[in-house]
Amino acid sequence: MPLQRRWRDLNRQTVGSAPEQYGVYELGEDGDVLEVGAGVLRDELKDALAYGSGDEVRWETCQTKAEATELAADHRDRAGL
């Protein structure tokens, strides 16, 4: 099951608005999930923007790194990635 958040364009403004806390994120293109990752959201999205990993993003914050990693693994399995 994908994250229950709306897609946002992956651009500098979106990256700047991302919280500096742990979370899980999905990178996508045309509404399709291309990648699921976890980490400090702003840092992870800076890398995604720099490397052109997708056109859109959505995320969910987590309390701990372990929680983010576990949630990302669940989302990867469900997305078949």
PyMOL Python script that loads the backbone (N, CA, C, O; Angstrom):
from pymol import cmd

cmd.read_pdbstr("""\
ATOM      1  N   MET A   1       0.842  -1.177   0.000  1.00  0.00           N
ATOM      2  CA  MET A   1       0.000   0.000   0.000  1.00  0.00           C
ATOM      3  C   MET A   1       0.885   1.238   0.000  1.00  0.00           C
ATOM      4  O   MET A   1       1.782   1.343   0.837  1.00  0.00           O
ATOM      5  N   PRO A   2       0.663   2.169  -0.904  1.00  0.00           N
ATOM      6  CA  PRO A   2       1.478   3.378  -0.945  1.00  0.00           C
ATOM      7  C   PRO A   2       1.180   4.290   0.240  1.00  0.00           C
ATOM      8  O   PRO A   2       0.185   4.116   0.943  1.00  0.00           O
ATOM      9  N   LEU A   3       2.043   5.243   0.442  1.00  0.00           N
ATOM     10  CA  LEU A   3       1.803   6.237   1.481  1.00  0.00           C
ATOM     11  C   LEU A   3       0.506   6.978   1.179  1.00  0.00           C
ATOM     12  O   LEU A   3       0.192   7.250   0.020  1.00  0.00           O
ATOM     13  N   GLN A   4      -0.221   7.293   2.197  1.00  0.00           N
ATOM     14  CA  GLN A   4      -1.504   7.974   2.023  1.00  0.00           C
ATOM     15  C   GLN A   4      -1.309   9.489   2.075  1.00  0.00           C
ATOM     16  O   GLN A   4      -1.935  10.182   2.877  1.00  0.00           O
ATOM     17  N   ARG A   5      -0.462   9.970   1.238  1.00  0.00           N
ATOM     18  CA  ARG A   5      -0.168  11.399   1.123  1.00  0.00           C
ATOM     19  C   ARG A   5      -0.276  11.783  -0.348  1.00  0.00           C
ATOM     20  O   ARG A   5      -0.168  10.931  -1.230  1.00  0.00           O
ATOM     21  N   ARG A   6      -0.485  13.047  -0.600  1.00  0.00           N
ATOM     22  CA  ARG A   6      -0.546  13.499  -1.988  1.00  0.00           C
ATOM     23  C   ARG A   6       0.873  13.655  -2.541  1.00  0.00           C
ATOM     24  O   ARG A   6       1.821  13.924  -1.803  1.00  0.00           O
ATOM     25  N   TRP A   7       0.988  13.482  -3.839  1.00  0.00           N
ATOM     26  CA  TRP A   7       2.277  13.693  -4.511  1.00  0.00           C
ATOM     27  C   TRP A   7       2.574  15.185  -4.555  1.00  0.00           C
ATOM     28  O   TRP A   7       1.671  16.006  -4.715  1.00  0.00           O
ATOM     29  N   ARG A   8       3.855  15.526  -4.410  1.00  0.00           N
ATOM     30  CA  ARG A   8       4.341  16.897  -4.564  1.00  0.00           C
ATOM     31  C   ARG A   8       5.421  16.864  -5.641  1.00  0.00           C
ATOM     32  O   ARG A   8       6.124  15.864  -5.786  1.00  0.00           O
ATOM     33  N   ASP A   9       5.553  17.943  -6.387  1.00  0.00           N
ATOM     34  CA  ASP A   9       6.635  18.032  -7.357  1.00  0.00           C
ATOM     35  C   ASP A   9       7.958  17.990  -6.599  1.00  0.00           C
ATOM     36  O   ASP A   9       8.108  18.635  -5.561  1.00  0.00           O
ATOM     37  N   LEU A  10       8.910  17.231  -7.119  1.00  0.00           N
ATOM     38  CA  LEU A  10      10.232  17.177  -6.509  1.00  0.00           C
ATOM     39  C   LEU A  10      11.044  18.341  -7.059  1.00  0.00           C
ATOM     40  O   LEU A  10      11.578  18.280  -8.167  1.00  0.00           O
ATOM     41  N   ASN A  11      11.125  19.396  -6.265  1.00  0.00           N
ATOM     42  CA  ASN A  11      11.869  20.594  -6.654  1.00  0.00           C
ATOM     43  C   ASN A  11      12.489  21.217  -5.399  1.00  0.00           C
ATOM     44  O   ASN A  11      12.293  20.722  -4.289  1.00  0.00           O
ATOM     45  N   ARG A  12      13.227  22.290  -5.585  1.00  0.00           N
ATOM     46  CA  ARG A  12      13.931  22.926  -4.464  1.00  0.00           C
ATOM     47  C   ARG A  12      12.975  23.385  -3.372  1.00  0.00           C
ATOM     48  O   ARG A  12      13.277  23.252  -2.186  1.00  0.00           O
ATOM     49  N   GLN A  13      11.839  23.917  -3.759  1.00  0.00           N
ATOM     50  CA  GLN A  13      10.872  24.407  -2.780  1.00  0.00           C
ATOM     51  C   GLN A  13      10.337  23.251  -1.920  1.00  0.00           C
ATOM     52  O   GLN A  13      10.229  23.377  -0.700  1.00  0.00           O
ATOM     53  N   THR A  14      10.011  22.147  -2.555  1.00  0.00           N
ATOM     54  CA  THR A  14       9.510  20.984  -1.820  1.00  0.00           C
ATOM     55  C   THR A  14      10.584  20.435  -0.884  1.00  0.00           C
ATOM     56  O   THR A  14      10.303  20.120   0.272  1.00  0.00           O
ATOM     57  N   VAL A  15      11.799  20.322  -1.380  1.00  0.00           N
ATOM     58  CA  VAL A  15      12.903  19.838  -0.545  1.00  0.00           C
ATOM     59  C   VAL A  15      13.101  20.765   0.645  1.00  0.00           C
ATOM     60  O   VAL A  15      13.320  20.302   1.764  1.00  0.00           O
ATOM     61  N   GLY A  16      13.027  22.065   0.411  1.00  0.00           N
ATOM     62  CA  GLY A  16      13.188  23.033   1.494  1.00  0.00           C
ATOM     63  C   GLY A  16      12.088  22.959   2.537  1.00  0.00           C
ATOM     64  O   GLY A  16      12.300  23.321   3.694  1.00  0.00           O
ATOM     65  N   SER A  17      10.918  22.493   2.134  1.00  0.00           N
ATOM     66  CA  SER A  17       9.805  22.391   3.082  1.00  0.00           C
ATOM     67  C   SER A  17       9.779  21.052   3.818  1.00  0.00           C
ATOM     68  O   SER A  17       8.994  20.872   4.749  1.00  0.00           O
ATOM     69  N   ALA A  18      10.629  20.118   3.408  1.00  0.00           N
ATOM     70  CA  ALA A  18      10.673  18.807   4.063  1.00  0.00           C
ATOM     71  C   ALA A  18      11.259  18.958   5.467  1.00  0.00           C
ATOM     72  O   ALA A  18      12.208  19.717   5.661  1.00  0.00           O
ATOM     73  N   PRO A  19      10.709  18.252   6.435  1.00  0.00           N
ATOM     74  CA  PRO A  19      11.230  18.357   7.804  1.00  0.00           C
ATOM     75  C   PRO A  19      12.591  17.697   7.948  1.00  0.00           C
ATOM     76  O   PRO A  19      12.930  16.760   7.226  1.00  0.00           O
ATOM     77  N   GLU A  20      13.356  18.208   8.894  1.00  0.00           N
ATOM     78  CA  GLU A  20      14.660  17.613   9.202  1.00  0.00           C
ATOM     79  C   GLU A  20      14.463  16.587  10.311  1.00  0.00           C
ATOM     80  O   GLU A  20      14.977  16.736  11.420  1.00  0.00           O
ATOM     81  N   GLN A  21      13.713  15.550   9.986  1.00  0.00           N
ATOM     82  CA  GLN A  21      13.511  14.447  10.916  1.00  0.00           C
ATOM     83  C   GLN A  21      13.380  13.162  10.119  1.00  0.00           C
ATOM     84  O   GLN A  21      13.208  13.182   8.900  1.00  0.00           O
ATOM     85  N   TYR A  22      13.464  12.045  10.828  1.00  0.00           N
ATOM     86  CA  TYR A  22      13.388  10.753  10.161  1.00  0.00           C
ATOM     87  C   TYR A  22      12.016  10.544   9.553  1.00  0.00           C
ATOM     88  O   TYR A  22      11.002  11.019  10.063  1.00  0.00           O
ATOM     89  N   GLY A  23      12.018   9.825   8.456  1.00  0.00           N
ATOM     90  CA  GLY A  23      10.764   9.502   7.804  1.00  0.00           C
ATOM     91  C   GLY A  23      10.990   8.533   6.667  1.00  0.00           C
ATOM     92  O   GLY A  23      12.118   8.146   6.360  1.00  0.00           O
ATOM     93  N   VAL A  24       9.885   8.153   6.049  1.00  0.00           N
ATOM     94  CA  VAL A  24       9.900   7.296   4.872  1.00  0.00           C
ATOM     95  C   VAL A  24       9.357   8.127   3.719  1.00  0.00           C
ATOM     96  O   VAL A  24       8.449   8.937   3.905  1.00  0.00           O
ATOM     97  N   TYR A  25       9.915   7.927   2.524  1.00  0.00           N
ATOM     98  CA  TYR A  25       9.480   8.697   1.369  1.00  0.00           C
ATOM     99  C   TYR A  25       9.343   7.791   0.153  1.00  0.00           C
ATOM    100  O   TYR A  25       9.976   6.739   0.062  1.00  0.00           O
ATOM    101  N   GLU A  26       8.516   8.219  -0.759  1.00  0.00           N
ATOM    102  CA  GLU A  26       8.365   7.545  -2.045  1.00  0.00           C
ATOM    103  C   GLU A  26       8.686   8.554  -3.138  1.00  0.00           C
ATOM    104  O   GLU A  26       8.198   9.684  -3.116  1.00  0.00           O
ATOM    105  N   LEU A  27       9.505   8.139  -4.086  1.00  0.00           N
ATOM    106  CA  LEU A  27       9.780   8.929  -5.273  1.00  0.00           C
ATOM    107  C   LEU A  27       8.983   8.330  -6.407  1.00  0.00           C
ATOM    108  O   LEU A  27       8.887   7.109  -6.528  1.00  0.00           O
ATOM    109  N   GLY A  28       8.414   9.176  -7.234  1.00  0.00           N
ATOM    110  CA  GLY A  28       7.575   8.662  -8.294  1.00  0.00           C
ATOM    111  C   GLY A  28       7.651   9.467  -9.565  1.00  0.00           C
ATOM    112  O   GLY A  28       8.311  10.503  -9.653  1.00  0.00           O
ATOM    113  N   GLU A  29       6.938   8.939 -10.554  1.00  0.00           N
ATOM    114  CA  GLU A  29       6.825   9.584 -11.850  1.00  0.00           C
ATOM    115  C   GLU A  29       5.452   9.222 -12.403  1.00  0.00           C
ATOM    116  O   GLU A  29       5.108   8.044 -12.498  1.00  0.00           O
ATOM    117  N   ASP A  30       4.682  10.219 -12.763  1.00  0.00           N
ATOM    118  CA  ASP A  30       3.328  10.002 -13.277  1.00  0.00           C
ATOM    119  C   ASP A  30       2.469   9.163 -12.337  1.00  0.00           C
ATOM    120  O   ASP A  30       1.648   8.364 -12.788  1.00  0.00           O
ATOM    121  N   GLY A  31       2.659   9.346 -11.028  1.00  0.00           N
ATOM    122  CA  GLY A  31       1.861   8.632 -10.042  1.00  0.00           C
ATOM    123  C   GLY A  31       2.318   7.224  -9.723  1.00  0.00           C
ATOM    124  O   GLY A  31       1.722   6.563  -8.873  1.00  0.00           O
ATOM    125  N   ASP A  32       3.368   6.745 -10.389  1.00  0.00           N
ATOM    126  CA  ASP A  32       3.901   5.405 -10.125  1.00  0.00           C
ATOM    127  C   ASP A  32       5.087   5.507  -9.164  1.00  0.00           C
ATOM    128  O   ASP A  32       5.937   6.385  -9.317  1.00  0.00           O
ATOM    129  N   VAL A  33       5.144   4.618  -8.182  1.00  0.00           N
ATOM    130  CA  VAL A  33       6.241   4.594  -7.221  1.00  0.00           C
ATOM    131  C   VAL A  33       7.464   3.972  -7.880  1.00  0.00           C
ATOM    132  O   VAL A  33       7.409   2.847  -8.378  1.00  0.00           O
ATOM    133  N   LEU A  34       8.569   4.713  -7.879  1.00  0.00           N
ATOM    134  CA  LEU A  34       9.829   4.228  -8.441  1.00  0.00           C
ATOM    135  C   LEU A  34      10.803   3.753  -7.368  1.00  0.00           C
ATOM    136  O   LEU A  34      11.590   2.830  -7.580  1.00  0.00           O
ATOM    137  N   GLU A  35      10.728   4.411  -6.207  1.00  0.00           N
ATOM    138  CA  GLU A  35      11.698   4.127  -5.149  1.00  0.00           C
ATOM    139  C   GLU A  35      11.076   4.455  -3.808  1.00  0.00           C
ATOM    140  O   GLU A  35      10.287   5.391  -3.686  1.00  0.00           O
ATOM    141  N   VAL A  36      11.439   3.673  -2.802  1.00  0.00           N
ATOM    142  CA  VAL A  36      11.025   3.930  -1.422  1.00  0.00           C
ATOM    143  C   VAL A  36      12.297   3.993  -0.590  1.00  0.00           C
ATOM    144  O   VAL A  36      13.166   3.128  -0.704  1.00  0.00           O
ATOM    145  N   GLY A  37      12.403   5.011   0.240  1.00  0.00           N
ATOM    146  CA  GLY A  37      13.594   5.147   1.066  1.00  0.00           C
ATOM    147  C   GLY A  37      13.256   5.672   2.440  1.00  0.00           C
ATOM    148  O   GLY A  37      12.116   6.041   2.722  1.00  0.00           O
ATOM    149  N   ALA A  38      14.266   5.698   3.293  1.00  0.00           N
ATOM    150  CA  ALA A  38      14.098   6.178   4.659  1.00  0.00           C
ATOM    151  C   ALA A  38      15.349   6.924   5.080  1.00  0.00           C
ATOM    152  O   ALA A  38      16.442   6.664   4.576  1.00  0.00           O
ATOM    153  N   GLY A  39      15.180   7.844   6.001  1.00  0.00           N
ATOM    154  CA  GLY A  39      16.296   8.615   6.525  1.00  0.00           C
ATOM    155  C   GLY A  39      15.814   9.967   6.957  1.00  0.00           C
ATOM    156  O   GLY A  39      14.612  10.187   7.110  1.00  0.00           O
ATOM    157  N   VAL A  40      16.753  10.890   7.159  1.00  0.00           N
ATOM    158  CA  VAL A  40      16.386  12.268   7.467  1.00  0.00           C
ATOM    159  C   VAL A  40      15.829  12.854   6.170  1.00  0.00           C
ATOM    160  O   VAL A  40      16.541  12.964   5.172  1.00  0.00           O
ATOM    161  N   LEU A  41      14.573  13.220   6.196  1.00  0.00           N
ATOM    162  CA  LEU A  41      13.855  13.536   4.958  1.00  0.00           C
ATOM    163  C   LEU A  41      14.522  14.610   4.118  1.00  0.00           C
ATOM    164  O   LEU A  41      14.726  14.406   2.921  1.00  0.00           O
ATOM    165  N   ARG A  42      14.865  15.736   4.699  1.00  0.00           N
ATOM    166  CA  ARG A  42      15.438  16.814   3.887  1.00  0.00           C
ATOM    167  C   ARG A  42      16.739  16.363   3.225  1.00  0.00           C
ATOM    168  O   ARG A  42      16.975  16.668   2.056  1.00  0.00           O
ATOM    169  N   ASP A  43      17.574  15.647   3.952  1.00  0.00           N
ATOM    170  CA  ASP A  43      18.846  15.165   3.390  1.00  0.00           C
ATOM    171  C   ASP A  43      18.608  14.173   2.252  1.00  0.00           C
ATOM    172  O   ASP A  43      19.244  14.256   1.201  1.00  0.00           O
ATOM    173  N   GLU A  44      17.692  13.243   2.471  1.00  0.00           N
ATOM    174  CA  GLU A  44      17.393  12.240   1.447  1.00  0.00           C
ATOM    175  C   GLU A  44      16.821  12.885   0.185  1.00  0.00           C
ATOM    176  O   GLU A  44      17.171  12.493  -0.928  1.00  0.00           O
ATOM    177  N   LEU A  45      15.951  13.865   0.358  1.00  0.00           N
ATOM    178  CA  LEU A  45      15.330  14.505  -0.803  1.00  0.00           C
ATOM    179  C   LEU A  45      16.303  15.419  -1.550  1.00  0.00           C
ATOM    180  O   LEU A  45      16.180  15.591  -2.763  1.00  0.00           O
ATOM    181  N   LYS A  46      17.258  16.000  -0.843  1.00  0.00           N
ATOM    182  CA  LYS A  46      18.318  16.757  -1.524  1.00  0.00           C
ATOM    183  C   LYS A  46      19.075  15.852  -2.483  1.00  0.00           C
ATOM    184  O   LYS A  46      19.345  16.229  -3.623  1.00  0.00           O
ATOM    185  N   ASP A  47      19.414  14.662  -2.018  1.00  0.00           N
ATOM    186  CA  ASP A  47      20.113  13.695  -2.875  1.00  0.00           C
ATOM    187  C   ASP A  47      19.240  13.279  -4.056  1.00  0.00           C
ATOM    188  O   ASP A  47      19.715  13.207  -5.190  1.00  0.00           O
ATOM    189  N   ALA A  48      17.974  13.006  -3.789  1.00  0.00           N
ATOM    190  CA  ALA A  48      17.063  12.590  -4.862  1.00  0.00           C
ATOM    191  C   ALA A  48      16.941  13.670  -5.924  1.00  0.00           C
ATOM    192  O   ALA A  48      16.921  13.372  -7.118  1.00  0.00           O
ATOM    193  N   LEU A  49      16.860  14.920  -5.494  1.00  0.00           N
ATOM    194  CA  LEU A  49      16.765  16.029  -6.448  1.00  0.00           C
ATOM    195  C   LEU A  49      18.056  16.159  -7.248  1.00  0.00           C
ATOM    196  O   LEU A  49      18.017  16.385  -8.458  1.00  0.00           O
ATOM    197  N   ALA A  50      19.186  16.021  -6.590  1.00  0.00           N
ATOM    198  CA  ALA A  50      20.479  16.160  -7.262  1.00  0.00           C
ATOM    199  C   ALA A  50      20.704  15.064  -8.302  1.00  0.00           C
ATOM    200  O   ALA A  50      21.308  15.308  -9.346  1.00  0.00           O
ATOM    201  N   TYR A  51      20.214  13.852  -8.014  1.00  0.00           N
ATOM    202  CA  TYR A  51      20.452  12.724  -8.906  1.00  0.00           C
ATOM    203  C   TYR A  51      19.285  12.415  -9.829  1.00  0.00           C
ATOM    204  O   TYR A  51      19.325  11.425 -10.559  1.00  0.00           O
ATOM    205  N   GLY A  52      18.240  13.249  -9.811  1.00  0.00           N
ATOM    206  CA  GLY A  52      17.124  13.054 -10.730  1.00  0.00           C
ATOM    207  C   GLY A  52      16.414  11.736 -10.554  1.00  0.00           C
ATOM    208  O   GLY A  52      16.122  11.050 -11.533  1.00  0.00           O
ATOM    209  N   SER A  53      16.131  11.368  -9.305  1.00  0.00           N
ATOM    210  CA  SER A  53      15.550  10.064  -9.001  1.00  0.00           C
ATOM    211  C   SER A  53      14.052   9.956  -9.256  1.00  0.00           C
ATOM    212  O   SER A  53      13.499   8.862  -9.139  1.00  0.00           O
ATOM    213  N   GLY A  54      13.387  11.028  -9.595  1.00  0.00           N
ATOM    214  CA  GLY A  54      11.945  11.012  -9.847  1.00  0.00           C
ATOM    215  C   GLY A  54      11.453  12.424 -10.040  1.00  0.00           C
ATOM    216  O   GLY A  54      12.198  13.383  -9.838  1.00  0.00           O
ATOM    217  N   ASP A  55      10.198  12.556 -10.429  1.00  0.00           N
ATOM    218  CA  ASP A  55       9.613  13.875 -10.644  1.00  0.00           C
ATOM    219  C   ASP A  55       8.748  14.334  -9.485  1.00  0.00           C
ATOM    220  O   ASP A  55       8.461  15.523  -9.350  1.00  0.00           O
ATOM    221  N   GLU A  56       8.330  13.387  -8.645  1.00  0.00           N
ATOM    222  CA  GLU A  56       7.430  13.725  -7.549  1.00  0.00           C
ATOM    223  C   GLU A  56       7.787  12.917  -6.311  1.00  0.00           C
ATOM    224  O   GLU A  56       8.474  11.898  -6.385  1.00  0.00           O
ATOM    225  N   VAL A  57       7.302  13.397  -5.173  1.00  0.00           N
ATOM    226  CA  VAL A  57       7.649  12.788  -3.898  1.00  0.00           C
ATOM    227  C   VAL A  57       6.480  12.921  -2.928  1.00  0.00           C
ATOM    228  O   VAL A  57       5.669  13.843  -3.018  1.00  0.00           O
ATOM    229  N   ARG A  58       6.423  11.979  -2.009  1.00  0.00           N
ATOM    230  CA  ARG A  58       5.531  12.085  -0.856  1.00  0.00           C
ATOM    231  C   ARG A  58       6.236  11.416   0.311  1.00  0.00           C
ATOM    232  O   ARG A  58       7.065  10.529   0.112  1.00  0.00           O
ATOM    233  N   TRP A  59       5.907  11.839   1.537  1.00  0.00           N
ATOM    234  CA  TRP A  59       6.607  11.313   2.692  1.00  0.00           C
ATOM    235  C   TRP A  59       5.709  11.269   3.912  1.00  0.00           C
ATOM    236  O   TRP A  59       4.629  11.858   3.961  1.00  0.00           O
ATOM    237  N   GLU A  60       6.216  10.539   4.895  1.00  0.00           N
ATOM    238  CA  GLU A  60       5.568  10.447   6.198  1.00  0.00           C
ATOM    239  C   GLU A  60       6.672  10.480   7.243  1.00  0.00           C
ATOM    240  O   GLU A  60       7.659   9.754   7.122  1.00  0.00           O
ATOM    241  N   THR A  61       6.522  11.303   8.254  1.00  0.00           N
ATOM    242  CA  THR A  61       7.544  11.394   9.294  1.00  0.00           C
ATOM    243  C   THR A  61       7.417  10.240  10.280  1.00  0.00           C
ATOM    244  O   THR A  61       6.356   9.635  10.437  1.00  0.00           O
ATOM    245  N   CYS A  62       8.538   9.958  10.938  1.00  0.00           N
ATOM    246  CA  CYS A  62       8.611   8.891  11.939  1.00  0.00           C
ATOM    247  C   CYS A  62       9.356   9.432  13.157  1.00  0.00           C
ATOM    248  O   CYS A  62      10.038  10.453  13.078  1.00  0.00           O
ATOM    249  N   GLN A  63       9.219   8.745  14.263  1.00  0.00           N
ATOM    250  CA  GLN A  63       9.873   9.180  15.500  1.00  0.00           C
ATOM    251  C   GLN A  63      11.340   8.751  15.579  1.00  0.00           C
ATOM    252  O   GLN A  63      12.161   9.442  16.182  1.00  0.00           O
ATOM    253  N   THR A  64      11.665   7.611  14.967  1.00  0.00           N
ATOM    254  CA  THR A  64      13.029   7.085  15.065  1.00  0.00           C
ATOM    255  C   THR A  64      13.504   6.568  13.709  1.00  0.00           C
ATOM    256  O   THR A  64      12.710   6.323  12.800  1.00  0.00           O
ATOM    257  N   LYS A  65      14.815   6.413  13.605  1.00  0.00           N
ATOM    258  CA  LYS A  65      15.397   5.848  12.395  1.00  0.00           C
ATOM    259  C   LYS A  65      14.922   4.420  12.190  1.00  0.00           C
ATOM    260  O   LYS A  65      14.625   4.020  11.065  1.00  0.00           O
ATOM    261  N   ALA A  66      14.848   3.647  13.268  1.00  0.00           N
ATOM    262  CA  ALA A  66      14.404   2.255  13.168  1.00  0.00           C
ATOM    263  C   ALA A  66      12.970   2.173  12.651  1.00  0.00           C
ATOM    264  O   ALA A  66      12.661   1.322  11.816  1.00  0.00           O
ATOM    265  N   GLU A  67      12.106   3.037  13.133  1.00  0.00           N
ATOM    266  CA  GLU A  67      10.715   3.060  12.672  1.00  0.00           C
ATOM    267  C   GLU A  67      10.643   3.393  11.185  1.00  0.00           C
ATOM    268  O   GLU A  67       9.887   2.769  10.441  1.00  0.00           O
ATOM    269  N   ALA A  68      11.431   4.377  10.755  1.00  0.00           N
ATOM    270  CA  ALA A  68      11.448   4.766   9.346  1.00  0.00           C
ATOM    271  C   ALA A  68      11.955   3.626   8.467  1.00  0.00           C
ATOM    272  O   ALA A  68      11.395   3.368   7.401  1.00  0.00           O
ATOM    273  N   THR A  69      12.999   2.953   8.903  1.00  0.00           N
ATOM    274  CA  THR A  69      13.569   1.845   8.142  1.00  0.00           C
ATOM    275  C   THR A  69      12.577   0.696   8.009  1.00  0.00           C
ATOM    276  O   THR A  69      12.437   0.112   6.934  1.00  0.00           O
ATOM    277  N   GLU A  70      11.893   0.372   9.096  1.00  0.00           N
ATOM    278  CA  GLU A  70      10.906  -0.712   9.082  1.00  0.00           C
ATOM    279  C   GLU A  70       9.719  -0.368   8.180  1.00  0.00           C
ATOM    280  O   GLU A  70       9.253  -1.211   7.414  1.00  0.00           O
ATOM    281  N   LEU A  71       9.236   0.859   8.273  1.00  0.00           N
ATOM    282  CA  LEU A  71       8.105   1.288   7.443  1.00  0.00           C
ATOM    283  C   LEU A  71       8.488   1.288   5.961  1.00  0.00           C
ATOM    284  O   LEU A  71       7.687   0.895   5.112  1.00  0.00           O
ATOM    285  N   ALA A  72       9.707   1.726   5.649  1.00  0.00           N
ATOM    286  CA  ALA A  72      10.173   1.725   4.261  1.00  0.00           C
ATOM    287  C   ALA A  72      10.243   0.306   3.715  1.00  0.00           C
ATOM    288  O   ALA A  72       9.862   0.067   2.569  1.00  0.00           O
ATOM    289  N   ALA A  73      10.723  -0.633   4.513  1.00  0.00           N
ATOM    290  CA  ALA A  73      10.800  -2.027   4.075  1.00  0.00           C
ATOM    291  C   ALA A  73       9.403  -2.573   3.776  1.00  0.00           C
ATOM    292  O   ALA A  73       9.207  -3.274   2.783  1.00  0.00           O
ATOM    293  N   ASP A  74       8.437  -2.250   4.635  1.00  0.00           N
ATOM    294  CA  ASP A  74       7.051  -2.676   4.400  1.00  0.00           C
ATOM    295  C   ASP A  74       6.516  -2.104   3.091  1.00  0.00           C
ATOM    296  O   ASP A  74       5.874  -2.813   2.317  1.00  0.00           O
ATOM    297  N   HIS A  75       6.779  -0.824   2.846  1.00  0.00           N
ATOM    298  CA  HIS A  75       6.282  -0.179   1.628  1.00  0.00           C
ATOM    299  C   HIS A  75       6.970  -0.731   0.380  1.00  0.00           C
ATOM    300  O   HIS A  75       6.335  -0.876  -0.665  1.00  0.00           O
ATOM    301  N   ARG A  76       8.258  -1.038   0.483  1.00  0.00           N
ATOM    302  CA  ARG A  76       8.975  -1.644  -0.650  1.00  0.00           C
ATOM    303  C   ARG A  76       8.362  -2.997  -1.005  1.00  0.00           C
ATOM    304  O   ARG A  76       8.140  -3.296  -2.178  1.00  0.00           O
ATOM    305  N   ASP A  77       8.095  -3.805   0.007  1.00  0.00           N
ATOM    306  CA  ASP A  77       7.484  -5.122  -0.220  1.00  0.00           C
ATOM    307  C   ASP A  77       6.128  -4.981  -0.885  1.00  0.00           C
ATOM    308  O   ASP A  77       5.833  -5.685  -1.851  1.00  0.00           O
ATOM    309  N   ARG A  78       5.314  -4.096  -0.387  1.00  0.00           N
ATOM    310  CA  ARG A  78       3.958  -3.920  -0.942  1.00  0.00           C
ATOM    311  C   ARG A  78       3.988  -3.358  -2.358  1.00  0.00           C
ATOM    312  O   ARG A  78       3.114  -3.662  -3.169  1.00  0.00           O
ATOM    313  N   ALA A  79       4.996  -2.537  -2.653  1.00  0.00           N
ATOM    314  CA  ALA A  79       5.110  -1.948  -3.991  1.00  0.00           C
ATOM    315  C   ALA A  79       5.829  -2.875  -4.970  1.00  0.00           C
ATOM    316  O   ALA A  79       5.894  -2.593  -6.166  1.00  0.00           O
ATOM    317  N   GLY A  80       6.366  -3.978  -4.458  1.00  0.00           N
ATOM    318  CA  GLY A  80       7.094  -4.909  -5.313  1.00  0.00           C
ATOM    319  C   GLY A  80       8.450  -4.395  -5.748  1.00  0.00           C
ATOM    320  O   GLY A  80       8.928  -4.735  -6.830  1.00  0.00           O
ATOM    321  N   LEU A  81       9.074  -3.579  -4.917  1.00  0.00           N
ATOM    322  CA  LEU A  81      10.392  -3.002  -5.253  1.00  0.00           C
ATOM    323  C   LEU A  81      11.515  -3.739  -4.545  1.00  0.00           C
ATOM    324  O   LEU A  81      12.684  -3.390  -4.712  1.00  0.00           O
TER     325      LEU A  81
END
""", "prot")
cmd.dss("prot")
cmd.show_as("cartoon", "prot")
cmd.util.cbc("prot")
cmd.orient("prot")
